[in-house]
Amino acid sequence: MHYKAVGNRCAVDFSSLLLPVTTERALNILAEENIKPVDVDVISLARELVGKAEWLWAARQWQAPALFDCSSFTKWLYGQMGIWIPRRPQQQFEFCELIQKNSCYF
């Protein structure tokens, strides 16, 4: 799988990279460069926002996590995992179709 970084995060599927080292060794190499893995539980993250975040029509990404609309919320959650997805609902739908067709993220 190929990923497009979001901010200072980038999701990586080590098993798809076919590295000549173990995943543990790859993580150790990254740690030596001060790159730390982040495990994001999106369900818990979303639940933490119940009662805190508010819905706003056409909310902008910079307003997250205080204000969301449905597609900006989805984009923000994926971004927390380091996975870029498009902003608008139709674009997200088309992007998902592309992923299913090609079995990868861009």
Secondary structure, DSSP 8 states (H G I E B T S, - for coil): -----BTTB----HHHHT-SS-HHHHHHHHHHTT-------HHHHHHHTTTTSEE-TT--GGGTTTEE-HHHHHHHHHHHTT----SSHHHHHHHHHHHHHHTS--
